[in-house]
Every structure is written in structure tokens, then in C-alpha cells.
Amino acid sequence: MTDKKQERQPTVLLVEDDIVVATTYQLFLAQEPINLISLNTGAAVLAHLQESIPDVILLDLGLPDMNGMEILKHVQQQRISSAIIVITAQNSVGVVVEAMRCGALDFLEKPFQANRLIITLRNTLRQQNLNQLVDYYKKSNQRDKYYKIIGASKPMQAVYKTIENVATSKAPVFITGESGTGKELCADAIHKQSQRKDQPFIAINCAAIPKDLMESEIFGHVKGAFTGADKERVGAATLANGGTLFLDEIGDMDMGLQRKLLRFIQTETFQKVGTSHSEQVDIRFICATHRDPLTEIKAGAFREDLYYRLNVISIKLPSLRERENDMLLIARLFLVRYAKEENKSFVSFAPETEAILKDYDWPGNVRQLLNVIRHIVVLNEGEVVTPDMLPSPLNDLPTEPSNSLSSKSKILLETKPTVLSPSNKPITSPLEIHPLWQSEKALIEQAIEMCGGDIPKAALFLEINASTIYRKRRKWKKAAENQ
């Protein structure tokens, strides 16, 4: 009991000049675990912000002494950390767009019900908690970025620490991890942190080069060494002299070439294809694979002696699903970056979109995430990424109920509301038959209402994707407008 009393409650600043409306909002939020402060003028808000910074500001833009947009701009210019939810009148699309451009995180359009206010506030507080977590990592000397690697999670902090510890050594490094986890970025970070940082970093993807050309790619060849070798070629071993040679997907290398590579690592000498003349080099070797090397050894696909020669220092990169809140950190960063590259206006994700992103397993890891973000930016317009913008498989409707719900979904299902079902009343006349979409609409809207307006939660209970609900509701609304 004592610990709960001592927990800090988030502070919410309500800015509303109409006393009756402000009182209504206060009643809506009476049961929320927040410290609610109410002010009714812009001047009072600016004065308050000099003394205290709230977690969230509920801002009605229509104030008696100034335009609420001025407060938004003040918060943005002063780099005040408060998240802002703007409250606007109906049909104020232009105002909302301008507010989002000035830093508002979300908006509410009058009139709205209590559950809409509560859900919007909860989502905003949840996002603020995430932002504060990132700030905590920064303030405690834990990084959310290490060279080109993005990530503030504990698993990535451990990776950064290992990189720093091994960078100054010349010992070979063996990096493992699923496809798309950033193995080449890790190798590049090791190189840049080392004393060889001003020397070449040469990367070769063993899976992307035909086996009959791989030896020439690594060691080079002399003119006439084989059919088509009409001129001498300098190999990666020569180019990497003094620096680092990174062999990605080394598990795809031919067994015969693995033997030559082992000798190269042991002696630091090699011969170009087509000559017996040996060259001496000074190279730091880093290798990587998405396969399990011990399994490959047992299968006879990878030399055991080469593995132990390379695996002096091992680094295992965590999958994206093991990296706590890194997924949203990466998604937000690259949304803004890609939007700038494509001359688009995107600045954030809708809370419902983030919920879908967080619930996905990301089998392709960071590479897949970046492809999804790029797809969204290129094919859509707007400032906020909504669920309907998500590409497949994030927006796919499951053909059967899922048997692999996330832990978050399982927790929600433990408190599943009363099962919804069509009326059992028998139909006695063809006139009583309704179109299927109307029954579906009634069922979905009832589910949303029973879940307090939480569409992602309703989608879980209905065993469909939240993006499906958004798409259908937009279709129904458009059909109603055209009637």
C-alpha cells in the first residue's frame, strides 16, 4: 500500500475557458490516476509552464486572450517535454494539420464522449512513458545510438559494451543473429571503434557471389587465370590490408574455399588465382552468419577448424522482438528520415498504428521494419501514419483464429467481455433479412463500445486485425455520405 501511495501520478494540464465544459472534462477524468490542473487563459498557461512542466496538456485552441496555436508554438520553441492533445471544433481539418505540424501529439474533435477522452489520454501517457524511458537511457549514459546502430534496450547496451571491449584487439570476431538484425552495422562499428578506423573496411556477402567467382573476389586473379579473366583483378584481401575484412554469411562459402580461407587467416598470406606468388597482409577478420554454426558443422557444411579459428570473440545480435521498445524508437526515427528524403509530411504514428507494430513479431527484424516504413512513406500522404496505411502482412485479415497470440493479447483475453452474437430471433419473413455487412457493422460497433472505444482491443476479441476495423469503418462512413 505504501509503495502505491508513493508512486508519482502523471500531471495533466487542462486548458479550457468554458467553466461548464472544463467541469465536464474533470468529471470524465475523475477516476483516472492523474493529477489534473485546470486553467482557463493562455497567459495563465504560459506562467504555469515557467514553474512546472506537466506530462500532458489538454489544450482547447479557442482561448479568450490568445490563439491556442501560440501555446503550441511556445512549447515547441522552448523544447518543453509536455505531450499536447488539442481539442478542436468539428470540421477543423486544417487546424488539426497545423497543430500536428506544431508538435501536437493527438487531437479530439468536439463533441466527444468520456471514453474517447480517456482512451486518447491513456495512449498519450503511454507514449510519454516511452519517451521518458529513452531520456532515462540518455541521462544514465546509456545510448540509443551507437555509430549506425539504433537501439536503447538492455540487450543492445550489452552489444555496445562488447564492441567497445573487443574493438582494440586484433582477434577475429564471429557475429551471429537472425537475418536483418544488423550484422554488417555491428562489424562496421567494431572497425570504427578500433585503431584501424582510418584504414579500409571491406565487406563481402558470401551468399550473393557465385561460388566459382568467390575465390577471385577475395584473393583477386591475374590476367588469363581463367576464361574471361582478360585483366588482373585486385581482391578484397589486398584492398583490406591494414584494415578490416568482413565476410558476411560465411556459412554459404564453399568447403574448398573454406580450407584456403583458414590458411589465409593463420598465415596472413594468400595467392591470387592463377599465380604461385604469395602476398603478405595485415587484416582484422570479422565474419557473420544467420545460421547456427554448430548445426552447420554437424551437417558437414562448415569446417570445425575454421569455426574455432574465427570464433575467438563471439557477438550474438538480438532479434527485434527481444529488444523491448527499440522497434518504436527505430520506426519513429526512420519515419521522419524517409519523409524528409521523399519530401513527405509524416511526423508520427497514430497510437493504434503503434499498437499494431508492437504486436507484430518482425521475423525479418530491422530490415523488414525499415522496408515497411519506406513503403508507408512512399505510397501514402499525411502527417500521421494510420492503420490503413500499413502494408501486408500487418494489415492482412486472418483466415482463421490465431493460435499464437502475443502475451499482451493473452492478458487482454483474460478479461474478455461477454461474447457477442447475432440475435437468435427466428426470421419469419424475407423482409426481416438484412445485408450481411449491416450485421457485421453492428457486431463490430458493439464490440468497440464494450471495449470502451479501444479498437485494437476489440480487434483482439473479434480475432481480426485492427486495421481491418479501421478500413471497414471508413468504407461504411463513405457509403453513408454518398446516400
Secondary structure as the mmCIF struct_conf table of DSSP 4:
data_model
#
loop_
_struct_conf.conf_type_id
_struct_conf.id
_struct_conf.beg_label_comp_id
_struct_conf.beg_label_asym_id
_struct_conf.beg_label_seq_id
_struct_conf.end_label_comp_id
_struct_conf.end_label_asym_id
_struct_conf.end_label_seq_id
HELX_RH_AL_P HELX_RH_AL_P1 THR A 2 GLN A 6
BEND BEND1 GLU A 7 GLU A 7
HELX_LH_PP_P HELX_LH_PP_P1 ARG A 8 PRO A 10
STRN STRN1 THR A 11 VAL A 15
BEND BEND2 ASP A 17 ASP A 17
HELX_RH_AL_P HELX_RH_AL_P2 ILE A 19 PHE A 28
TURN_TY1_P TURN_TY1_P1 LEU A 29 GLN A 31
BEND BEND3 GLU A 32 ILE A 34
STRN STRN2 ASN A 35 LEU A 39
BEND BEND4 THR A 41 THR A 41
HELX_RH_AL_P HELX_RH_AL_P3 GLY A 42 GLU A 51
BEND BEND5 ASP A 55 ASP A 55
STRN STRN3 VAL A 56 ASP A 60
BEND BEND6 LEU A 61 LEU A 61
STRN STRN4 GLY A 62 GLY A 62
BEND BEND7 PRO A 64 MET A 66
STRN STRN5 ASN A 67 ASN A 67
HELX_RH_AL_P HELX_RH_AL_P4 GLY A 68 GLN A 77
TURN_TY1_P TURN_TY1_P2 GLN A 78 ARG A 79
STRN STRN6 ALA A 83 THR A 88
TURN_TY1_P TURN_TY1_P3 GLN A 90 ASN A 91
HELX_RH_AL_P HELX_RH_AL_P5 VAL A 93 ARG A 101
TURN_TY1_P TURN_TY1_P4 CYS A 102 GLY A 103
STRN STRN7 ASP A 106 GLU A 109
BEND BEND8 LYS A 110 PRO A 111
HELX_RH_AL_P HELX_RH_AL_P6 ALA A 114 LYS A 139
TURN_TY1_P TURN_TY1_P5 SER A 140 ASN A 141
BEND BEND9 ASP A 144 ASP A 144
STRN STRN8 LYS A 145 TYR A 146
TURN_TY1_P TURN_TY1_P6 TYR A 147 LYS A 148
STRN STRN9 ILE A 149 ILE A 150
BEND BEND10 SER A 153 SER A 153
HELX_RH_AL_P HELX_RH_AL_P7 LYS A 154 ALA A 167
TURN_TY1_P TURN_TY1_P7 THR A 168 THR A 168
BEND BEND11 ALA A 171 ALA A 171
STRN STRN10 VAL A 173 THR A 176
TURN_TY1_P TURN_TY1_P8 SER A 179 GLY A 180
BEND BEND12 THR A 181 THR A 181
HELX_RH_AL_P HELX_RH_AL_P8 LYS A 183 GLN A 193
BEND BEND13 SER A 194 SER A 194
TURN_TY1_P TURN_TY1_P9 GLN A 195 ASP A 198
BEND BEND14 GLN A 199 GLN A 199
STRN STRN11 PHE A 201 ASN A 205
TURN_TY1_P TURN_TY1_P10 CYS A 206 ALA A 208
BEND BEND15 ILE A 209 ILE A 209
HELX_RH_AL_P HELX_RH_AL_P9 LYS A 211 PHE A 219
STRN STRN12 GLY A 220 HIS A 221
TURN_TY1_P TURN_TY1_P11 LYS A 223 GLY A 224
BEND BEND16 ALA A 225 PHE A 226
TURN_TY1_P TURN_TY1_P12 THR A 227 GLY A 228
BEND BEND17 LYS A 231 LYS A 231
STRN STRN13 ARG A 233 VAL A 234
HELX_RH_AL_P HELX_RH_AL_P10 ALA A 236 LEU A 239
TURN_TY1_P TURN_TY1_P13 ALA A 240 GLY A 242
BEND BEND18 GLY A 243 GLY A 243
STRN STRN14 THR A 244 ASP A 248
TURN_TY1_P TURN_TY1_P14 GLU A 249 GLU A 249
HELX_RH_3T_P HELX_RH_3T_P1 ILE A 250 ASP A 252
BEND BEND19 MET A 253 MET A 253
HELX_RH_AL_P HELX_RH_AL_P11 MET A 255 THR A 267
BEND BEND20 GLU A 268 GLU A 268
STRN STRN15 THR A 269 GLN A 271
STRN STRN16 VAL A 273 VAL A 273
TURN_TY1_P TURN_TY1_P15 GLY A 274 GLY A 274
STRN STRN17 SER A 278 GLN A 280
STRN STRN18 ARG A 284 THR A 289
BEND BEND21 HIS A 290 ARG A 291
HELX_RH_AL_P HELX_RH_AL_P12 PRO A 293 LYS A 298
TURN_TY1_P TURN_TY1_P16 ALA A 299 GLY A 300
BEND BEND22 ALA A 301 PHE A 302
HELX_RH_AL_P HELX_RH_AL_P13 GLU A 304 LEU A 310
TURN_TY1_P TURN_TY1_P17 ASN A 311 VAL A 312
STRN STRN19 ILE A 313 LYS A 316
HELX_LH_PP_P HELX_LH_PP_P2 LEU A 317 SER A 319
HELX_RH_3T_P HELX_RH_3T_P2 LEU A 320 GLU A 322
BEND BEND23 ARG A 323 ARG A 323
TURN_TY1_P TURN_TY1_P18 GLU A 324 ASN A 325
HELX_RH_AL_P HELX_RH_AL_P14 ASP A 326 GLU A 341
TURN_TY1_P TURN_TY1_P19 GLU A 342 ASN A 343
STRN STRN20 SER A 348 PHE A 349
HELX_RH_AL_P HELX_RH_AL_P15 PRO A 351 ASP A 359
BEND BEND24 TYR A 360 TYR A 360
TURN_TY1_P TURN_TY1_P20 PRO A 363 GLY A 364
HELX_RH_AL_P HELX_RH_AL_P16 ASN A 365 LEU A 379
BEND BEND25 GLY A 382 GLU A 383
STRN STRN21 VAL A 384 VAL A 385
HELX_RH_3T_P HELX_RH_3T_P3 PRO A 387 MET A 389
HELX_LH_PP_P HELX_LH_PP_P3 LEU A 390 PRO A 391
TURN_TY1_P TURN_TY1_P21 SER A 392 ASN A 395
HELX_LH_PP_P HELX_LH_PP_P4 ASP A 396 PRO A 398
BEND BEND26 THR A 399 GLU A 400
BEND BEND27 ASN A 403 ASN A 403
HELX_RH_AL_P HELX_RH_AL_P17 SER A 407 LEU A 413
TURN_TY1_P TURN_TY1_P22 GLU A 414 THR A 415
HELX_LH_PP_P HELX_LH_PP_P5 THR A 418 LEU A 420
HELX_LH_PP_P HELX_LH_PP_P6 LYS A 425 ILE A 427
BEND BEND28 SER A 429 SER A 429
HELX_RH_3T_P HELX_RH_3T_P4 PRO A 430 GLU A 432
HELX_RH_AL_P HELX_RH_AL_P18 LEU A 436 MET A 450
TURN_TY1_P TURN_TY1_P23 CYS A 451 GLY A 453
HELX_RH_AL_P HELX_RH_AL_P19 ILE A 455 LEU A 462
TURN_TY1_P TURN_TY1_P24 GLU A 463 GLU A 463
BEND BEND29 ILE A 464 ILE A 464
HELX_RH_AL_P HELX_RH_AL_P20 ALA A 466 GLU A 481
TURN_TY1_P TURN_TY1_P25 ASN A 482 ASN A 482
#
